[in-house]
Amino acid sequence: MREGDDLFFAPNVRFSSLDLTGERLPDQLRARVEGYYLKPAGALCVHEQSQHAFAAGLLLICALDFLAGLAHTMEELEGRPVEKDFVTFVKARLPSFKITNLAKRLFDDFRNGLVHECRIKNAGEFSFDHQAPAQLTGGRLSVNPRALLQEVRSALDHEVSDLHRYQDLRAKLARRVRKQFAAEIGIVERVRRMG
């Protein structure tokens, strides 16, 4: 995000203050995921009569995709198995998706459908009509964004906790962030040199 001459990694976290040594990076990661994905999704879910299940769900799928990409075990981002990263992360961190093939369905029907085709595939849906984060109805996967938000927030808490606890995970995260945001970091460094 840009405001004036500043590029932001997260609300109130400029790329120029991004901690690539790692100590503050876990909290900066939390600020990004909360600020750009989870808080807006929560605002769309807040009213019982909300008509914004699709928009809220889209933000949550994007948050999961982002977190899964940062949590993967391979060092190289190029050629990484996106499906494996996503499904592994969802199964490990979202209790409602551990059973059967729900994590794979979330990847195929929701993540791939939304990213590649701007739709949910196989008649999947976002709905506030049930309480569970995920429900199979007549073979269709229905995801409740309000309930999913709680599981995604818990997954973020777990990731941030692990990052605070383990220095090697912080170092890997810093390398991944540096690689994924190389263009933005490069702009900030050029501005700083010209400065």
Rosetta constraint file for C-alpha pairs under 8 A:
AtomPair CA 1 CA 7 HARMONIC 5.73 0.50
AtomPair CA 1 CA 8 HARMONIC 5.11 0.50
AtomPair CA 1 CA 9 HARMONIC 7.01 0.50
AtomPair CA 1 CA 10 HARMONIC 7.72 0.50
AtomPair CA 2 CA 6 HARMONIC 5.60 0.50
AtomPair CA 2 CA 7 HARMONIC 4.49 0.50
AtomPair CA 2 CA 8 HARMONIC 5.98 0.50
AtomPair CA 3 CA 7 HARMONIC 6.58 0.50
AtomPair CA 3 CA 8 HARMONIC 7.68 0.50
AtomPair CA 6 CA 14 HARMONIC 6.64 0.50
AtomPair CA 6 CA 15 HARMONIC 7.88 0.50
AtomPair CA 7 CA 14 HARMONIC 5.78 0.50
AtomPair CA 7 CA 15 HARMONIC 5.84 0.50
AtomPair CA 7 CA 16 HARMONIC 7.86 0.50
AtomPair CA 7 CA 184 HARMONIC 7.37 0.50
AtomPair CA 7 CA 188 HARMONIC 7.73 0.50
AtomPair CA 8 CA 12 HARMONIC 7.11 0.50
AtomPair CA 8 CA 13 HARMONIC 5.64 0.50
AtomPair CA 8 CA 14 HARMONIC 4.17 0.50
AtomPair CA 8 CA 15 HARMONIC 5.34 0.50
AtomPair CA 9 CA 13 HARMONIC 5.66 0.50
AtomPair CA 9 CA 14 HARMONIC 5.64 0.50
AtomPair CA 9 CA 15 HARMONIC 5.32 0.50
AtomPair CA 9 CA 18 HARMONIC 7.40 0.50
AtomPair CA 9 CA 32 HARMONIC 6.50 0.50
AtomPair CA 10 CA 14 HARMONIC 6.96 0.50
AtomPair CA 10 CA 28 HARMONIC 7.04 0.50
AtomPair CA 10 CA 29 HARMONIC 7.73 0.50
AtomPair CA 10 CA 31 HARMONIC 5.77 0.50
AtomPair CA 10 CA 32 HARMONIC 4.13 0.50
AtomPair CA 10 CA 33 HARMONIC 7.78 0.50
AtomPair CA 10 CA 35 HARMONIC 6.51 0.50
AtomPair CA 10 CA 36 HARMONIC 7.03 0.50
AtomPair CA 11 CA 31 HARMONIC 6.80 0.50
AtomPair CA 11 CA 32 HARMONIC 6.65 0.50
AtomPair CA 11 CA 35 HARMONIC 5.92 0.50
AtomPair CA 11 CA 36 HARMONIC 7.49 0.50
AtomPair CA 13 CA 17 HARMONIC 6.52 0.50
AtomPair CA 13 CA 18 HARMONIC 6.83 0.50
AtomPair CA 13 CA 28 HARMONIC 6.92 0.50
AtomPair CA 13 CA 31 HARMONIC 7.82 0.50
AtomPair CA 14 CA 18 HARMONIC 6.43 0.50
AtomPair CA 15 CA 184 HARMONIC 7.23 0.50
AtomPair CA 15 CA 185 HARMONIC 6.43 0.50
AtomPair CA 15 CA 188 HARMONIC 6.82 0.50
AtomPair CA 16 CA 185 HARMONIC 7.60 0.50
AtomPair CA 16 CA 188 HARMONIC 6.00 0.50
AtomPair CA 16 CA 189 HARMONIC 7.79 0.50
AtomPair CA 18 CA 25 HARMONIC 7.05 0.50
AtomPair CA 18 CA 28 HARMONIC 7.41 0.50
AtomPair CA 19 CA 23 HARMONIC 6.85 0.50
AtomPair CA 19 CA 24 HARMONIC 5.75 0.50
AtomPair CA 19 CA 25 HARMONIC 5.34 0.50
AtomPair CA 19 CA 28 HARMONIC 7.98 0.50
AtomPair CA 20 CA 25 HARMONIC 6.73 0.50
AtomPair CA 20 CA 174 HARMONIC 5.19 0.50
AtomPair CA 20 CA 175 HARMONIC 7.83 0.50
AtomPair CA 20 CA 177 HARMONIC 7.96 0.50
AtomPair CA 20 CA 178 HARMONIC 7.30 0.50
AtomPair CA 21 CA 25 HARMONIC 7.75 0.50
AtomPair CA 21 CA 171 HARMONIC 7.22 0.50
AtomPair CA 21 CA 174 HARMONIC 6.81 0.50
AtomPair CA 22 CA 26 HARMONIC 7.31 0.50
AtomPair CA 22 CA 167 HARMONIC 7.93 0.50
AtomPair CA 22 CA 170 HARMONIC 5.37 0.50
AtomPair CA 22 CA 171 HARMONIC 6.15 0.50
AtomPair CA 22 CA 173 HARMONIC 7.83 0.50
AtomPair CA 22 CA 174 HARMONIC 6.02 0.50
AtomPair CA 23 CA 164 HARMONIC 7.69 0.50
AtomPair CA 23 CA 170 HARMONIC 7.50 0.50
AtomPair CA 24 CA 28 HARMONIC 6.30 0.50
AtomPair CA 25 CA 29 HARMONIC 5.97 0.50
AtomPair CA 25 CA 170 HARMONIC 7.37 0.50
AtomPair CA 25 CA 174 HARMONIC 7.38 0.50
AtomPair CA 26 CA 30 HARMONIC 6.29 0.50
AtomPair CA 26 CA 160 HARMONIC 5.37 0.50
AtomPair CA 26 CA 163 HARMONIC 5.93 0.50
AtomPair CA 26 CA 164 HARMONIC 6.52 0.50
AtomPair CA 26 CA 170 HARMONIC 7.32 0.50
AtomPair CA 27 CA 31 HARMONIC 6.14 0.50
AtomPair CA 27 CA 160 HARMONIC 7.05 0.50
AtomPair CA 28 CA 32 HARMONIC 6.29 0.50
AtomPair CA 29 CA 33 HARMONIC 6.30 0.50
AtomPair CA 29 CA 160 HARMONIC 7.81 0.50
AtomPair CA 30 CA 34 HARMONIC 5.84 0.50
AtomPair CA 30 CA 156 HARMONIC 7.03 0.50
AtomPair CA 30 CA 160 HARMONIC 6.92 0.50
AtomPair CA 31 CA 35 HARMONIC 5.55 0.50
AtomPair CA 32 CA 36 HARMONIC 5.73 0.50
AtomPair CA 32 CA 37 HARMONIC 7.71 0.50
AtomPair CA 33 CA 37 HARMONIC 5.39 0.50
AtomPair CA 33 CA 38 HARMONIC 6.29 0.50
AtomPair CA 33 CA 63 HARMONIC 6.45 0.50
AtomPair CA 33 CA 156 HARMONIC 7.98 0.50
AtomPair CA 34 CA 38 HARMONIC 4.61 0.50
AtomPair CA 34 CA 39 HARMONIC 5.49 0.50
AtomPair CA 35 CA 39 HARMONIC 5.69 0.50
AtomPair CA 35 CA 40 HARMONIC 7.24 0.50
AtomPair CA 36 CA 40 HARMONIC 6.70 0.50
AtomPair CA 37 CA 41 HARMONIC 6.07 0.50
AtomPair CA 37 CA 59 HARMONIC 5.37 0.50
AtomPair CA 37 CA 60 HARMONIC 6.45 0.50
AtomPair CA 37 CA 62 HARMONIC 7.51 0.50
AtomPair CA 37 CA 63 HARMONIC 5.93 0.50
AtomPair CA 38 CA 42 HARMONIC 5.97 0.50
AtomPair CA 38 CA 59 HARMONIC 7.26 0.50
AtomPair CA 38 CA 60 HARMONIC 6.75 0.50
AtomPair CA 38 CA 63 HARMONIC 7.52 0.50
AtomPair CA 38 CA 149 HARMONIC 6.97 0.50
AtomPair CA 38 CA 153 HARMONIC 7.36 0.50
AtomPair CA 39 CA 43 HARMONIC 6.16 0.50
AtomPair CA 40 CA 44 HARMONIC 6.39 0.50
AtomPair CA 40 CA 56 HARMONIC 7.46 0.50
AtomPair CA 40 CA 59 HARMONIC 7.78 0.50
AtomPair CA 41 CA 45 HARMONIC 6.41 0.50
AtomPair CA 41 CA 55 HARMONIC 7.38 0.50
AtomPair CA 41 CA 56 HARMONIC 4.33 0.50
AtomPair CA 41 CA 57 HARMONIC 7.23 0.50
AtomPair CA 41 CA 59 HARMONIC 6.01 0.50
AtomPair CA 41 CA 60 HARMONIC 6.81 0.50
AtomPair CA 41 CA 145 HARMONIC 7.95 0.50
AtomPair CA 41 CA 149 HARMONIC 7.55 0.50
AtomPair CA 42 CA 46 HARMONIC 5.95 0.50
AtomPair CA 42 CA 56 HARMONIC 7.17 0.50
AtomPair CA 42 CA 146 HARMONIC 7.23 0.50
AtomPair CA 42 CA 149 HARMONIC 7.16 0.50
AtomPair CA 44 CA 50 HARMONIC 6.88 0.50
AtomPair CA 44 CA 52 HARMONIC 5.66 0.50
AtomPair CA 44 CA 53 HARMONIC 7.26 0.50
AtomPair CA 44 CA 55 HARMONIC 7.34 0.50
AtomPair CA 44 CA 56 HARMONIC 5.68 0.50
AtomPair CA 45 CA 50 HARMONIC 6.08 0.50
AtomPair CA 45 CA 52 HARMONIC 6.84 0.50
AtomPair CA 45 CA 53 HARMONIC 6.86 0.50
AtomPair CA 45 CA 56 HARMONIC 6.70 0.50
AtomPair CA 45 CA 145 HARMONIC 7.26 0.50
AtomPair CA 45 CA 146 HARMONIC 5.75 0.50
AtomPair CA 46 CA 50 HARMONIC 7.10 0.50
AtomPair CA 52 CA 56 HARMONIC 6.15 0.50
AtomPair CA 53 CA 57 HARMONIC 5.90 0.50
AtomPair CA 53 CA 126 HARMONIC 5.62 0.50
AtomPair CA 53 CA 127 HARMONIC 5.85 0.50
AtomPair CA 53 CA 128 HARMONIC 6.72 0.50
AtomPair CA 53 CA 144 HARMONIC 7.53 0.50
AtomPair CA 53 CA 145 HARMONIC 6.21 0.50
AtomPair CA 54 CA 58 HARMONIC 6.05 0.50
AtomPair CA 54 CA 125 HARMONIC 7.89 0.50
AtomPair CA 54 CA 126 HARMONIC 5.59 0.50
AtomPair CA 54 CA 127 HARMONIC 7.74 0.50
AtomPair CA 55 CA 59 HARMONIC 6.43 0.50
AtomPair CA 56 CA 60 HARMONIC 6.41 0.50
AtomPair CA 56 CA 145 HARMONIC 6.09 0.50
AtomPair CA 57 CA 61 HARMONIC 6.17 0.50
AtomPair CA 57 CA 126 HARMONIC 6.33 0.50
AtomPair CA 57 CA 143 HARMONIC 7.83 0.50
AtomPair CA 57 CA 144 HARMONIC 7.71 0.50
AtomPair CA 57 CA 145 HARMONIC 5.05 0.50
AtomPair CA 58 CA 62 HARMONIC 6.27 0.50
AtomPair CA 58 CA 114 HARMONIC 7.39 0.50
AtomPair CA 59 CA 63 HARMONIC 6.21 0.50
AtomPair CA 60 CA 64 HARMONIC 6.21 0.50
AtomPair CA 60 CA 145 HARMONIC 7.37 0.50
AtomPair CA 60 CA 148 HARMONIC 7.66 0.50
AtomPair CA 60 CA 149 HARMONIC 6.82 0.50
AtomPair CA 60 CA 152 HARMONIC 7.40 0.50
AtomPair CA 61 CA 65 HARMONIC 6.15 0.50
AtomPair CA 61 CA 110 HARMONIC 7.41 0.50
AtomPair CA 61 CA 111 HARMONIC 6.15 0.50
AtomPair CA 62 CA 66 HARMONIC 6.14 0.50
AtomPair CA 62 CA 111 HARMONIC 7.69 0.50
AtomPair CA 63 CA 67 HARMONIC 6.13 0.50
AtomPair CA 63 CA 152 HARMONIC 7.97 0.50
AtomPair CA 64 CA 68 HARMONIC 5.90 0.50
AtomPair CA 64 CA 86 HARMONIC 7.41 0.50
AtomPair CA 64 CA 90 HARMONIC 7.63 0.50
AtomPair CA 64 CA 152 HARMONIC 7.15 0.50
AtomPair CA 65 CA 69 HARMONIC 6.13 0.50
AtomPair CA 65 CA 86 HARMONIC 6.29 0.50
AtomPair CA 65 CA 111 HARMONIC 7.62 0.50
AtomPair CA 66 CA 70 HARMONIC 6.45 0.50
AtomPair CA 67 CA 71 HARMONIC 6.07 0.50
AtomPair CA 67 CA 156 HARMONIC 7.78 0.50
AtomPair CA 68 CA 72 HARMONIC 6.10 0.50
AtomPair CA 68 CA 85 HARMONIC 5.58 0.50
AtomPair CA 68 CA 86 HARMONIC 5.14 0.50
AtomPair CA 68 CA 89 HARMONIC 5.50 0.50
AtomPair CA 68 CA 90 HARMONIC 7.77 0.50
AtomPair CA 69 CA 82 HARMONIC 7.24 0.50
AtomPair CA 69 CA 85 HARMONIC 6.41 0.50
AtomPair CA 69 CA 86 HARMONIC 7.25 0.50
AtomPair CA 70 CA 173 HARMONIC 6.64 0.50
AtomPair CA 70 CA 176 HARMONIC 6.66 0.50
AtomPair CA 70 CA 177 HARMONIC 7.82 0.50
AtomPair CA 71 CA 85 HARMONIC 7.66 0.50
AtomPair CA 71 CA 89 HARMONIC 7.42 0.50
AtomPair CA 71 CA 173 HARMONIC 7.87 0.50
AtomPair CA 72 CA 85 HARMONIC 5.48 0.50
AtomPair CA 72 CA 89 HARMONIC 7.86 0.50
AtomPair CA 74 CA 80 HARMONIC 7.04 0.50
AtomPair CA 75 CA 172 HARMONIC 7.69 0.50
AtomPair CA 75 CA 176 HARMONIC 7.71 0.50
AtomPair CA 76 CA 80 HARMONIC 6.75 0.50
AtomPair CA 77 CA 176 HARMONIC 7.58 0.50
AtomPair CA 77 CA 179 HARMONIC 7.91 0.50
AtomPair CA 77 CA 180 HARMONIC 7.94 0.50
AtomPair CA 81 CA 85 HARMONIC 6.18 0.50
AtomPair CA 82 CA 86 HARMONIC 6.10 0.50
AtomPair CA 83 CA 87 HARMONIC 5.99 0.50
AtomPair CA 83 CA 107 HARMONIC 6.84 0.50
AtomPair CA 84 CA 88 HARMONIC 5.77 0.50
AtomPair CA 85 CA 89 HARMONIC 6.00 0.50
AtomPair CA 86 CA 90 HARMONIC 6.07 0.50
AtomPair CA 86 CA 107 HARMONIC 6.82 0.50
AtomPair CA 87 CA 91 HARMONIC 6.03 0.50
AtomPair CA 87 CA 103 HARMONIC 5.29 0.50
AtomPair CA 87 CA 104 HARMONIC 5.75 0.50
AtomPair CA 87 CA 107 HARMONIC 6.69 0.50
AtomPair CA 88 CA 92 HARMONIC 6.05 0.50
AtomPair CA 89 CA 93 HARMONIC 5.91 0.50
AtomPair CA 89 CA 94 HARMONIC 7.96 0.50
AtomPair CA 90 CA 94 HARMONIC 5.27 0.50
AtomPair CA 90 CA 97 HARMONIC 6.59 0.50
AtomPair CA 90 CA 98 HARMONIC 7.58 0.50
AtomPair CA 90 CA 103 HARMONIC 5.95 0.50
AtomPair CA 91 CA 95 HARMONIC 7.04 0.50
AtomPair CA 91 CA 97 HARMONIC 5.68 0.50
AtomPair CA 91 CA 98 HARMONIC 4.63 0.50
AtomPair CA 91 CA 103 HARMONIC 6.06 0.50
AtomPair CA 92 CA 98 HARMONIC 7.18 0.50
AtomPair CA 93 CA 151 HARMONIC 7.75 0.50
AtomPair CA 93 CA 152 HARMONIC 7.90 0.50
AtomPair CA 93 CA 154 HARMONIC 7.90 0.50
AtomPair CA 93 CA 155 HARMONIC 5.23 0.50
AtomPair CA 94 CA 98 HARMONIC 6.88 0.50
AtomPair CA 94 CA 151 HARMONIC 5.65 0.50
AtomPair CA 94 CA 152 HARMONIC 6.94 0.50
AtomPair CA 94 CA 155 HARMONIC 6.77 0.50
AtomPair CA 95 CA 151 HARMONIC 7.48 0.50
AtomPair CA 96 CA 132 HARMONIC 7.82 0.50
AtomPair CA 96 CA 133 HARMONIC 6.42 0.50
AtomPair CA 96 CA 134 HARMONIC 6.43 0.50
AtomPair CA 97 CA 101 HARMONIC 7.74 0.50
AtomPair CA 97 CA 102 HARMONIC 5.17 0.50
AtomPair CA 97 CA 103 HARMONIC 5.20 0.50
AtomPair CA 97 CA 134 HARMONIC 7.29 0.50
AtomPair CA 98 CA 102 HARMONIC 7.06 0.50
AtomPair CA 98 CA 103 HARMONIC 6.85 0.50
AtomPair CA 101 CA 105 HARMONIC 6.19 0.50
AtomPair CA 102 CA 106 HARMONIC 6.03 0.50
AtomPair CA 102 CA 134 HARMONIC 8.00 0.50
AtomPair CA 102 CA 141 HARMONIC 7.97 0.50
AtomPair CA 103 CA 107 HARMONIC 6.30 0.50
AtomPair CA 104 CA 108 HARMONIC 6.04 0.50
AtomPair CA 105 CA 109 HARMONIC 5.49 0.50
AtomPair CA 105 CA 110 HARMONIC 7.30 0.50
AtomPair CA 105 CA 141 HARMONIC 7.53 0.50
AtomPair CA 106 CA 110 HARMONIC 5.10 0.50
AtomPair CA 106 CA 111 HARMONIC 6.34 0.50
AtomPair CA 107 CA 111 HARMONIC 4.73 0.50
AtomPair CA 107 CA 112 HARMONIC 6.02 0.50
AtomPair CA 108 CA 112 HARMONIC 5.19 0.50
AtomPair CA 108 CA 113 HARMONIC 6.69 0.50
AtomPair CA 108 CA 121 HARMONIC 7.74 0.50
AtomPair CA 109 CA 113 HARMONIC 5.26 0.50
AtomPair CA 109 CA 114 HARMONIC 7.95 0.50
AtomPair CA 109 CA 120 HARMONIC 5.57 0.50
AtomPair CA 109 CA 121 HARMONIC 4.57 0.50
AtomPair CA 109 CA 122 HARMONIC 6.36 0.50
AtomPair CA 109 CA 124 HARMONIC 6.72 0.50
AtomPair CA 110 CA 114 HARMONIC 5.72 0.50
AtomPair CA 110 CA 119 HARMONIC 7.61 0.50
AtomPair CA 110 CA 120 HARMONIC 5.03 0.50
AtomPair CA 110 CA 121 HARMONIC 6.62 0.50
AtomPair CA 110 CA 124 HARMONIC 7.39 0.50
AtomPair CA 111 CA 115 HARMONIC 5.95 0.50
AtomPair CA 111 CA 120 HARMONIC 7.95 0.50
AtomPair CA 112 CA 116 HARMONIC 5.61 0.50
AtomPair CA 112 CA 117 HARMONIC 7.44 0.50
AtomPair CA 113 CA 117 HARMONIC 5.14 0.50
AtomPair CA 113 CA 118 HARMONIC 6.10 0.50
AtomPair CA 113 CA 119 HARMONIC 5.18 0.50
AtomPair CA 113 CA 120 HARMONIC 4.84 0.50
AtomPair CA 113 CA 121 HARMONIC 5.40 0.50
AtomPair CA 114 CA 118 HARMONIC 4.19 0.50
AtomPair CA 114 CA 119 HARMONIC 4.77 0.50
AtomPair CA 114 CA 120 HARMONIC 5.77 0.50
AtomPair CA 120 CA 124 HARMONIC 5.66 0.50
AtomPair CA 120 CA 125 HARMONIC 6.64 0.50
AtomPair CA 122 CA 140 HARMONIC 6.92 0.50
AtomPair CA 123 CA 140 HARMONIC 6.03 0.50
AtomPair CA 123 CA 141 HARMONIC 7.67 0.50
AtomPair CA 124 CA 140 HARMONIC 5.35 0.50
AtomPair CA 124 CA 141 HARMONIC 4.88 0.50
AtomPair CA 124 CA 142 HARMONIC 5.68 0.50
AtomPair CA 125 CA 140 HARMONIC 7.87 0.50
AtomPair CA 125 CA 141 HARMONIC 6.58 0.50
AtomPair CA 125 CA 142 HARMONIC 4.82 0.50
AtomPair CA 125 CA 143 HARMONIC 6.26 0.50
AtomPair CA 126 CA 142 HARMONIC 5.68 0.50
AtomPair CA 126 CA 143 HARMONIC 4.81 0.50
AtomPair CA 126 CA 144 HARMONIC 5.66 0.50
AtomPair CA 126 CA 145 HARMONIC 6.61 0.50
AtomPair CA 127 CA 142 HARMONIC 6.43 0.50
AtomPair CA 127 CA 143 HARMONIC 6.03 0.50
AtomPair CA 127 CA 144 HARMONIC 5.01 0.50
AtomPair CA 127 CA 145 HARMONIC 7.11 0.50
AtomPair CA 128 CA 144 HARMONIC 5.20 0.50
AtomPair CA 128 CA 145 HARMONIC 7.07 0.50
AtomPair CA 128 CA 146 HARMONIC 7.05 0.50
AtomPair CA 129 CA 144 HARMONIC 7.52 0.50
AtomPair CA 130 CA 135 HARMONIC 7.84 0.50
AtomPair CA 130 CA 144 HARMONIC 6.78 0.50
AtomPair CA 131 CA 144 HARMONIC 6.97 0.50
AtomPair CA 131 CA 147 HARMONIC 6.72 0.50
AtomPair CA 132 CA 143 HARMONIC 7.77 0.50
AtomPair CA 132 CA 144 HARMONIC 6.58 0.50
AtomPair CA 132 CA 147 HARMONIC 6.19 0.50
AtomPair CA 133 CA 143 HARMONIC 5.46 0.50
AtomPair CA 133 CA 144 HARMONIC 4.87 0.50
AtomPair CA 133 CA 145 HARMONIC 6.86 0.50
AtomPair CA 133 CA 146 HARMONIC 7.55 0.50
AtomPair CA 133 CA 147 HARMONIC 4.67 0.50
AtomPair CA 133 CA 148 HARMONIC 4.75 0.50
AtomPair CA 134 CA 141 HARMONIC 6.84 0.50
AtomPair CA 134 CA 142 HARMONIC 5.72 0.50
AtomPair CA 134 CA 143 HARMONIC 4.56 0.50
AtomPair CA 134 CA 144 HARMONIC 6.36 0.50
AtomPair CA 134 CA 148 HARMONIC 7.78 0.50
AtomPair CA 135 CA 141 HARMONIC 5.85 0.50
AtomPair CA 135 CA 142 HARMONIC 5.19 0.50
AtomPair CA 135 CA 143 HARMONIC 6.48 0.50
AtomPair CA 136 CA 140 HARMONIC 5.41 0.50
AtomPair CA 136 CA 141 HARMONIC 4.70 0.50
AtomPair CA 136 CA 142 HARMONIC 6.17 0.50
AtomPair CA 137 CA 141 HARMONIC 6.50 0.50
AtomPair CA 137 CA 142 HARMONIC 7.17 0.50
AtomPair CA 143 CA 148 HARMONIC 7.27 0.50
AtomPair CA 144 CA 148 HARMONIC 6.00 0.50
AtomPair CA 145 CA 149 HARMONIC 5.80 0.50
AtomPair CA 146 CA 150 HARMONIC 7.13 0.50
AtomPair CA 147 CA 151 HARMONIC 6.95 0.50
AtomPair CA 148 CA 152 HARMONIC 6.16 0.50
AtomPair CA 149 CA 153 HARMONIC 6.02 0.50
AtomPair CA 150 CA 154 HARMONIC 6.19 0.50
AtomPair CA 151 CA 155 HARMONIC 6.16 0.50
AtomPair CA 152 CA 156 HARMONIC 6.20 0.50
AtomPair CA 153 CA 157 HARMONIC 6.22 0.50
AtomPair CA 154 CA 158 HARMONIC 6.24 0.50
AtomPair CA 155 CA 159 HARMONIC 6.23 0.50
AtomPair CA 156 CA 160 HARMONIC 6.11 0.50
AtomPair CA 157 CA 161 HARMONIC 6.03 0.50
AtomPair CA 158 CA 162 HARMONIC 6.23 0.50
AtomPair CA 159 CA 163 HARMONIC 6.17 0.50
AtomPair CA 160 CA 164 HARMONIC 6.20 0.50
AtomPair CA 161 CA 165 HARMONIC 6.23 0.50
AtomPair CA 162 CA 166 HARMONIC 6.01 0.50
AtomPair CA 162 CA 169 HARMONIC 7.58 0.50
AtomPair CA 163 CA 167 HARMONIC 6.94 0.50
AtomPair CA 163 CA 169 HARMONIC 5.63 0.50
AtomPair CA 163 CA 170 HARMONIC 5.35 0.50
AtomPair CA 164 CA 170 HARMONIC 7.36 0.50
AtomPair CA 166 CA 170 HARMONIC 6.64 0.50
AtomPair CA 167 CA 171 HARMONIC 6.24 0.50
AtomPair CA 168 CA 172 HARMONIC 6.28 0.50
AtomPair CA 169 CA 173 HARMONIC 6.09 0.50
AtomPair CA 170 CA 174 HARMONIC 6.08 0.50
AtomPair CA 171 CA 175 HARMONIC 6.35 0.50
AtomPair CA 172 CA 176 HARMONIC 6.24 0.50
AtomPair CA 173 CA 177 HARMONIC 6.02 0.50
AtomPair CA 174 CA 178 HARMONIC 5.98 0.50
AtomPair CA 175 CA 179 HARMONIC 6.16 0.50
AtomPair CA 176 CA 180 HARMONIC 5.97 0.50
AtomPair CA 177 CA 181 HARMONIC 5.77 0.50
AtomPair CA 177 CA 182 HARMONIC 7.87 0.50
AtomPair CA 178 CA 182 HARMONIC 5.51 0.50
AtomPair CA 178 CA 185 HARMONIC 7.32 0.50
AtomPair CA 181 CA 185 HARMONIC 6.12 0.50
AtomPair CA 182 CA 186 HARMONIC 5.85 0.50
AtomPair CA 183 CA 187 HARMONIC 6.28 0.50
AtomPair CA 184 CA 188 HARMONIC 6.42 0.50
AtomPair CA 185 CA 189 HARMONIC 6.15 0.50
AtomPair CA 186 CA 190 HARMONIC 6.14 0.50
AtomPair CA 187 CA 191 HARMONIC 6.21 0.50
AtomPair CA 188 CA 192 HARMONIC 6.09 0.50
AtomPair CA 189 CA 193 HARMONIC 6.20 0.50
AtomPair CA 190 CA 194 HARMONIC 6.20 0.50
AtomPair CA 191 CA 195 HARMONIC 5.84 0.50
